[in-house]
Amino acid sequence: MAALPAITWGSHIGQLFGSAAELRDLLVPYFCAGLENNERCLWVTGEPLNADEARAALRTVVTDLDARERCGQIEIQDGHLFYEHGQPLRPADLVAGLVQREREAVSAGYRGLRTNGNCAWVDEARWSDFADYESRLQDAVRGRRLICMCSYRHDMIDGDEARDVLDRHHLVLRHAPVAQTHEIACDAAVPETLIGDAAGDFKEDIDAIQAIAAVPTILQVVCRATGMGFAAIARVTPQRWVCLAVHDEIGFGLKPGGELSVATTLCHEIRQSREAVAIDHVAEDALYRDHPTPAMYGFQSYMSMPIFLRDGSFYGTLCAIDPKPAKLNDPAVTGMFRMFADLIAYHIEAQKHLAKAQADLSDALMLNGLREQFIAVLGHDLRNPLAAISAGATLLRMSGLGERERAISDAISRSATRMTALIDDISDLTRVRLGSGITLRRTRDGLEPALQHAVDEMRLAYPACRIETAISLERPVEADPVYIARLLSNLLKNALTYGSQAQPVSVTVSTDEAFVLSVSNAGQAIVDSLKTGLFAPFTRGAGRDDHPGLGLGLFIVSEIARAHGGTIDLASTDTATTFTFRMPLAIHR
């Protein structure tokens, strides 16, 4: 599977694909995860993968698919039957239809709705209306139990349309473009294998890859997941093959900076074809059993995935070899390699942006306000690689790993979730300090499921603690459900961190005279000397949490309250500590 986030409700994801195989590689695990998570699923497919083909591909991993279709958990339709071709495109109606399906799914007992739509049918005449639909959907999914993915065939859209896709999705997954199949050249005369040390002239590339903290884990997981003993990231140019990072359990001998003759490598051919190569068993492979490269390097199994940068240029490969055969021609394995290759590319691009920003800094940028602008840009650029890291954890948990590898996957997922929360806090702090403040998207829909989702996340994060809830929304509330849920999450985390672990944390929400949200915990009272600065940024108490964060949680709470025209109050005694958010139900503009 390509780089998917550890998907949360309210996700709107784009996919650029080039073949039916790329659709299958991504969407089969995507819907398999949704079915296993008790979600209702809607798959609207189209060329080059029709509904019968999609159903057959999914049935290979979901053996009871027919029963799930009969009971209504999943619906698989051809696009020409689902969309009203020949009729004017009505963006608002399409979005309203998806929201209604989500409500029906939740009412039926499902956790939410997961969808995919193949957009290859959208022609130039309909593009503007469809872009409007994507913009509306981008707003509509926020705070709802909706996960929507839209698939676009990259060779059927131009540069401006591709930019529209990027602008209208939280994350866009890009598959490598497919070139024409090439003939494998089998020269009898093979240049010398090891030709030297390229650490000098490729130092920038080596340093960039070595600076990515996730690289050692990526290479280790590649080996553990496939059973192979050697994995590397290589920089590949028409003239050079240079090792940038390596995990070697078979004594192959390459180190970062080590160089092979590029003509002796399969990566050289992958650079030309721009296609991945997976070989389960060289001796039984009609295409490669007589190829000189496997014999030269002594491997029987081989996997190499091209790494493409954002502009489509070829950078290098993520590759693995082993002297023993291995099962590699499998969607889960190729999907894992593709996801990791995308993750590496994201990191390379982020470092380039960071290096350029640092190079462009003048003395004026050392002023506090401009430093905060830089932090905001950096936080934005980190979201895609963090989403890819979370995607890796999700994929690995679906790959039948052992206990140790699953522990590594869980650790990656927890770290990515924590880093995303830190970026959100820093971004909001920067907006406030630069004067723009928190920008709300008020709606009267989605508040209750958003609050419940925030509670559910805290229960997962703190399984040893009890959270009791009493949520009653009898009157409509006009608010931003995403930010109100974040306010609740921050208050809950504060209570779970500093409150008594022996007593439950209580959450109450009501709409009598005003919208009132309270979080209360037992434990030691907050002393008066601390109360005055409690809502200031970078303020922390002496909690038990091993990772206390940046001390921005209550500051963000106060800013969310202020942006909604409400107040946040604190009452703390030896009996209980209670934070209460109040907001008028009538919004005056």
N, C-alpha and C positions, 0 to 999 in steps of 0.2 A: 504494500500500500504506500502511496506517496505521502508527503508530509501533511498529516492531519493533526489538528490540535487534539489534546485530551478534551474532546468536544464538550462544551458547556451549553446549556440552554441559551438561546438568543444568538447562536452563531449563524452567519451568512457567509458561505464559502464558495469560491469560484474554482473551476477546473478548466485548464486548457489541455486538450487531448488531440491525438492524431490518428488513433486506430481503435478498433474494437477491443484489442487486447489491453490497451491502456484504460479503457472504461472498465473492463472486467477487473483488472488488477486493483483499481481503487474502489469501485462501488460494491463489489462482492464483500470485502471485509467491512466496508462502511455500513451496509445494511445488516450484515451478520451481527455486528456490535449492537445495532439498534434493536434487533429482535431479541438478543440475549439480555438486553437491558429493559425488556418489557415496554418497548415503545411501539406505537403504531407507525407504519412505514408506507410511503407513497413513492414509487419509482416510475417516472414518466420517461421512457427511453425512446430512442430513435436511431437513425442511421449513424454509424455503421453497426449498431447492436439493437436488434428488434426485441420485442417483449418475450417471444419464445426463447430466443438465445439468452437473454438476461435471466429468465426463469431457470433455464437449464444450468447456467453457470452458478447461480446462487444455490440451486438444489444440491450441488456437489459438496457444499459445506453445511447447508441447513437441510438435513435429511427429512425433516417433517414439514418442509415448505408448503406442500399441498394442503396440509391440515391448517397451517397458519393462514393461508389464503382463504380457505373456506370460512374460518371464524372471523375474518376481517382484520387480522393484525397487519397484513401487508397487501397492498394493491400494486400490481405491475401492469402498466398500460403502454401501448404505443402512442407516441406524441400526436400522430394525426387523428387519433380517436379522442384524446384528452382535450387538445386545444381546438377551438372553433376556427378552422382554416377558412379563409374567404370572408370572415367577419371582421369588423373593426376591433383592434386590440383595446381592451378596457382594463388598464393597469389597476385602477382602484378595485374593480370587481375581482380580478385575479388575486390580489392581496387579501381582500375580504374573504374569499373562498378558502384560502389557506388558513387564515385565523379561525374561521368557523370549523374547519377540519381539526385544528388543534384543540378547540374547546370540546368537540365531540370525542376526541381521543381521550382527553383527561376525564370527561364525564363517564366514559366507558371503563375507566379503571387503569388506563395506560399511563405511563409516566410522562408522555408527551408525544410529539409528532416529528418524525425525521423524513425528509424528502430529498429527491433529486429530480431535476428536470434537464433533459437534453435540449439545448437551445440551437441546435444546428438548423432548425427550420426557420429561424428569424432572418429574413432577407433585409436588404438595404432599405426598402420602403418601410419596413416595420421597426427598424433599429431604434429610432428616436423614441417611439412609444414604449418599446421594450426596455430601453435604458431608464425611462421614467418608472416603469414597473420595478426594476431592480432597485432604484433609489427608494421607492416606497417600501419595498420589502426590507431593505436595510434598516429602515426606521421601525418597521412593524415588529420585527423579531425581538427587539430589545425588551427584556423583562418577561418574555413569553417562553413557554415550554415548546419551542420550535427550533429545529436545526434544519437549515435549508442549504442545499448545494446545487449550483447551476453549472452545467458542463457545456463548454464551447469548443468547437473544432478550430484549432489554431490556424489551419491553412485556409479557413473560410472567413477570417476577419482581418481587417487591415490594422495599421498602427493606431489610428484614432479610436477604432472600436476596441482594440486591446486595452487602450488607456481607460476607456469607459468601464471595462470589466474590472480593472485594477482599482478604480476609484469607488466602485459600488459594492465591494465585498470586503469583509474583515480580513480575509486571507485568500490568496489565489495560488493554486497549485499548478506548476508548470511542468509538463513532460517534455523531454528532449525531442526536438524535431527528428523525423525519420528520413534518412537519406536512402538513395538507391542501394540495393544489395551489391556488394563488391566481391570480386574474385580474390581469394586468398592466394597470395604469392608464396611459393615454396622454393626459395633459393637453396641450392645445395651449399653454397658458400655463406657461412654465417659469421659476422664479425665477432670479435672478442666480447665476452659477456660483460665483465666489469671493466669499465674504462676510466674510472677515476673518482675524484671527490669534487662535487660541484658546489660545496658549501660557500665558496666565495661569491660567484656570480649569481647564485640563486638564494642568497642570504635573506633577502626581503621575503620571498615566498616561504622559506623554511621558518623564519621568525613568525610570520603571520599564522601559519598552521600550528606551530608550537605554542603560540599564545592562546589558542582556543582550548579552554580547560576541559571541554567535553571530548576532545579527540582521543586521549588514551582509553576512555571508557567506550567510545564508539568502536575502536579497533578491537578491544577485548570482547565486547558483545558480539561483533561480527564473527570472531573465532569461536566463541562459546555456542552461538546459535547455529552455526553451520558445521561445527566439528573440525574446522580447518585450523592449521597451525601457523599461518602467516597472513597478515593483513597489512596493507600500506596505503598511504595517500601519496600519489605521484603527480608531479608537474610534468606535463607532456607537451612539447612543442614539435614542429616538424624536424628539428635537429637533435632534441635532447629528451631524455627520460631521467628525472631526478626524484629521488625519494625524499619526501618532506616529513613523514612520520611513519612509524612502523611498530607492529607488535609481532614478535618473532619467537615462536615456540619450537621451531624445527631446525634452528641453526642455519638459516639461509644466508645470513651474514651481512645483509644490508643495514646501514644506519642512516639516520637523517643526513642528507647531503651526499649520500652514495649515489652513483650514476651507473646506469646500464646503457649499452648501445641501443638507441631507440629502434633501430631496424630489426633487432632481435626480439622485440616485445610485441605482444598482442595489443597492448595499449596504443601502439603506433597505428594499427589498423582500426582500432576503435575511434581514434581521433579523426580518421578519414571517413568512416561510416557514420559516426555519431550515434551508434547503437551499442547497447550493452551486450556482453558476451557471457554466457553461462555454460560451463561444460561439466557434466556430472562425472564422466569417466572417459578420459582421452582415448584409451585403448578401444572403446566401443563407439566412439564418435566418428561417423563417416567423414565429417568435414575436417577434423583436427587430428585424427590418429596418425596421419603421415606428415603433419606439420612439424617443422624443425624446432619451433619454440618450446613445446612441452618436453621434447627429448633433451634439449639443451639445459633447461632449468629443472628437469626431473619432477614435474608435477603431473598428477592424474586428474585432479579437480581444479577448476579455475572459475573465478567470477570477477568481472570488472564492470563498473558502472561509470559512465562519463559524468564529469562535473561541469555544469554550464553556469556561467555568470549571468547576471540579470539581462545584459544586452544580447544574450544568445551565444556569446563566444565560448569556445572550448577552453577549459582551464587545465584539466587533468583527469585522473581517475581515482576511484576508490576500488582497490582490487584485493583479491585473496587467492592463495594457492595452497595446495597440500599434496604430498606424494600419494595419498590414498584417495579413492573415489569419495564423492559426497553428493547428497541430494540438493541440487541448486536450481534446477529448472522447475521452480515452484513459485506461484504468485506471492506467497508470504515472504520468501527469501528475496526475490527480485524487488518486491515492494520495500522491504527493509533496506536494501542497498540504495534504492532510489531515494528513499526518505533521508538516509544519512548523507547521501551526496548533495541533496538539496539543502540540508542543514549546514554542511560545510560551506557551500556556496553563499548561504545567507551570512555566515560569520565573516567570510572573506570580504563581502560587500560592506558589511557593517564596519569592519576595521578600516576599509578604504575611506568610508565616509568620515569616520572618526579621525583618521590621519589627516585627511584634507581639512577638516574643521580645525584641528590643532595647528596645521601649517598656516592657515589663514588668520589665526588669532593675532590681533595686535594688542598693544598695551591697553587700548580702550576696552577690550574684551575681558580684562581682569576686573572691571567694575562688577559689582555684585549683580546688578540686573541682567547684564549680558551673560554672566556665568550661568544664571538660572535659565536663560534661553537655551544655552548649550545643553544643559541637563535635560530640558524638555525634548529637544531634538533627539538626543541620545536615547532617551526612554522610548520615543516613538520607533526609532530604528531597531530597537531590541525586541519589539513585539513579535515580528515574524520568526526570528530564530528561536525565541522562547516557545512559540506555538509549535515549531518543528520539533523541539526537544520534547514537549508534551506528547506530540504525535508518536515519537519513537517509543515512549513509555507505553502508550496505548497499544501500539502494534506488537511490541515485544510480549505484553501480557497475553496476546492472542496467539502466540507462536509456540506454545507448549514448552516453555523453557523450564529448566530445573529450578530448585529452590534458590540457589545462589544467584542465578541470572535474574529470577523474578525479584529478588531483594534489590539488585542493582536497578532494575526497571522502576520499582517503587520509589527508590531514593531519587532517581531522575525526576519522576513525576512530582514528588513533594517539593524538590528544589525549584522546579519550573513554576509551580503554583505560587510559592513564596516570592520568587523574583517578580512575577507578574503583579502581585499585590504591592510590592515595594515600588515598582514603576508607576502604578496607578497613584499611589500616595505622593510620590515625587512630582508627577505631572500636575496633580491638582494643587500642590503647594506652589509650583512655579506659576500656574495660571493666576492664583490669588495674589502672589507677590508682584506679578507684572501688571496687575490691575484689571485683567479681563474677567477674573472670577470664574466660578463654576458655571458652565452653560447647561441649563436644564432643557429636557424635552418632555414637557408635561403631557400627560394623557390620563384618561379615566379608566384605562384598561391595564390589566397585567400586574397590579400592585400586590394582590394577595398571593398569587403563585410565586412572585419574586421574593416576598418575605419568607414564604415557606421554604423556598429553595435556599435562602441564606441560612435558615435554621438547620436544614438538612446538611449543608456543607460543614457547619460548625460541629454537628453531631459526629460526622465522619472524622473531622480533624481532632476531636477530643472525645474518643469513644468511652473513656472512663468517667466522664462527667454527665450529669443529667440536665436536660433542658426541658422545662415545662412551658407550654404555650397556651395562650388564650387570645386568639385573633378573631375579631368580630368587626367586619366592615359592613355596617348596615346602611351607610349613606355613601354616595359616590365621593371619591377623593381625587382631586386633580393634582397630580404630582409626577415626578420622574421616578418610575419604579426601579430603575437600575441604581440610582443614587440613594433612594430610600432603603433599598435592600443593602447597600453598602454601609449606610449609617447603622443599620441593625447589626450587620456583621462585625463592624468595628466595636460597637458596644458589647456585643456578645463575647468577642475575643478578649476585651478588657476584663469583663466579669469572670470569664473562665480562667484567665491568667492570674488575676489578683485576688479573686474571691475564694471562699472555702470550697474545697473539693468534696467535702462530706455532705454538703447541702446542694440542692438543685438551684440552677439559675432560672429565673422566671421572666417570661416575655409576655406582655399584655399589649394589645392593640385595640383601640375602640374609636368610634365616631359618634359620640353623643353630641356635645356642643362644639367640639373641635376634633381634629385628628390627633390622637394621643398615642404615643408609642413609649413604653417603659421597659427597661431592663434592670432587674434587681438581683443582687446576690448577697449571701451571708458572708461574714468575715470581718476582719479588723476594719474599724472606721478610718476614713481618710482624715488626717489631721488638718486643722484649719489653715496651717501655714502652707500646705500644698494645694489647697483648693483654688487659690487665686491664679496660679500658673498652670493649672491642670490642662487647660485647652490651648496652651501655647505650643508651637511646633517644637519638635525634638525634646519633648518632656516625657520621661519614663519613670515608672515606679519600680520598686525592688521586688519584682515578681519571680516566680519559679521557672518561667519559660527560658529554655536554653537559647532561644533566638528571640530576644525582646523586640527586634525591629528598630525602626528609626525614631520612634516616639512621635509619630504623626497621626496616629489613629484618632484620638479625641479632637485634635485640631481639624481633621477632615470632617468629623462629625459636626463640629460647630459651624464649619463653612457650608455644609450641606443644609443644615438647619437655617442658616442665614439666607442662603439662596432661595429657599422655599418660603421665606417670610415668617419663619417660625422661631422658636426658642428652644434651648437645651438647658435643663436645670439639673442640679445635683443635690441630693439629700443623703447624708451618710451618718449613721449612728452605729453603736455597738451591735445593733440587731441586724441592720441591712444597709446596703449602699444601693441607691436607685438613681439612674439617669433617666430623665423624662424629656421627650421631644414633643412639643405642641405646635400645631399649625392650624390656622383658621381654615375651615372648609370652604368658605367663599373666597375666591381668589380675585383681588382687585388689580386691574392693569391700568 
